[in-house]
Amino acid sequence: MRGWRREFVGLVLPVACGGCGRPRALLCEECAEDLAQAPRRVRPAPEPAGLPVVHAAAPYENAVRAVLLAHKERGALGLAGALGGALAAAVRAGAGQAGGAGPLLLVPVPSARRATAARGHDPARRIAVAATAELRRGGTGARVLPVLRQRRAVADQAGLGARERQANLAGALVVAEGGRRLLGGGRVVLVDDLLTTGSSLAEAARAVRAAGPAEDTAAAGLRAAVVAASPSAFELNRN
């Protein structure tokens, strides 16, 4: 019941911009422009071992931060389209440097089960679906592969430092049975809504690389893309 209610609230009722609160606009032109930036490579500091090359569309600040929180925490599900467009741009930026052939396989980093239950939706997966649609409209073959699963409970990441997050997530993800074969069908791009310490993406990459017989195909040119990253992660790549 909660999921259906969040769908209704998110798609029908929003009357204010998710970025600045301006009335009568789900996302105003100014805030949409903040999302539609030229994606760049980002690197957290310290950079966790095993983190693939990551591209982000925008710094996690101001309107971009507000839009992501509105979608994730306040059920403004209609914002998924704009966020998906930003993620698609970041995916293109990274995939253009990756080797291999075949369609882009967007593998979302899963939220903790209790977080998904509390929110009534999985933000990264929803944005990944929207990004896939945008990529296809632009002529790029793409599909979502939600093959990652949590095999153990993890603590709430809020308030944890970089090393604490790495320890919290170490070994937490696994590729679902049957997902190994699917990963060999194209170019794998790990996707999430936000990069802070990079711990989640590093753990997702470890799980994909350890998937088994399809490992060589999945790991070759493995890339990651996010809607936003901390401003400091952008600053490390200015020169």
RAQUI-V986604 format. One record per backbone hydrogen bond with DSSP energy under -1.0 kcal/mol. CO is the residue of the C=O (numbers start at 1). NH is the residue of the N-H. E is the energy in kcal/mol with one decimal. If there is no record, write none. Layout:
# RAQUI-V986604
co=<CO:CO>
nh=<NH:NH>
e=<E:E>
This chain:
# RAQUI-V986604
co=<1:2:3:4:5:6:7:8:10:15:17:22:26:28:29:30:31:32:35:40:48:53:54:55:56:58:59:61:62:63:64:65:66:67:68:69:69:70:75:76:77:79:80:81:82:83:84:85:86:87:88:89:90:91:92:94:95:103:104:105:106:107:112:113:114:115:116:122:123:124:125:126:127:128:129:130:131:132:133:134:135:136:141:143:145:147:149:157:161:162:163:164:165:166:169:172:174:176:179:181:182:187:188:189:190:191:193:195:198:199:200:201:202:203:204:205:206:208:212:214:215:216:219:223:224:225:226:227:228:229:230:231:232:233:234:235>
nh=<5:6:7:8:9:10:11:12:78:24:21:17:18:32:33:34:35:36:37:56:51:224:42:226:40:229:61:64:66:67:68:69:70:71:72:73:74:76:77:79:80:83:84:85:86:87:88:89:90:91:92:93:94:95:96:97:98:187:143:189:145:191:116:117:118:119:120:126:127:128:129:130:131:132:133:134:135:136:137:138:140:139:104:106:147:176:174:160:165:166:167:168:169:170:172:151:149:179:183:184:185:105:223:107:225:109:228:230:202:203:204:205:206:207:208:209:210:211:215:218:219:220:222:190:55:192:57:58:195:60:233:235:236:43:237:238>
e=<-2.2:-2.5:-2.1:-2.2:-2.7:-2.8:-2.1:-2.3:-1.3:-3.5:-1.6:-3.1:-2.5:-2.3:-1.9:-1.3:-1.2:-1.6:-1.3:-2.6:-1.6:-2.2:-2.5:-2.3:-2.1:-1.5:-1.7:-1.2:-2.0:-2.6:-2.3:-2.3:-2.4:-2.2:-2.7:-2.6:-1.1:-2.5:-2.1:-1.8:-1.8:-2.3:-2.7:-1.9:-1.8:-2.4:-2.6:-1.7:-1.7:-2.6:-2.5:-2.0:-1.8:-3.0:-1.8:-1.5:-1.0:-2.5:-2.0:-2.7:-3.0:-2.2:-2.5:-2.5:-2.2:-2.3:-2.3:-2.3:-2.5:-2.3:-2.1:-1.8:-2.6:-2.4:-1.9:-1.9:-2.5:-2.4:-2.1:-1.3:-2.7:-1.8:-2.9:-2.5:-2.1:-3.4:-2.1:-2.4:-2.5:-2.1:-2.2:-2.2:-2.0:-1.4:-2.7:-2.8:-2.8:-2.4:-1.9:-1.1:-1.8:-3.0:-1.5:-2.5:-2.6:-2.2:-1.6:-1.5:-2.2:-2.2:-2.2:-2.5:-2.1:-2.2:-2.1:-2.7:-1.6:-1.6:-2.7:-2.7:-3.1:-1.4:-2.0:-2.6:-1.8:-1.5:-1.1:-1.4:-1.8:-2.8:-1.4:-2.0:-1.3:-1.4:-1.9:-1.3>
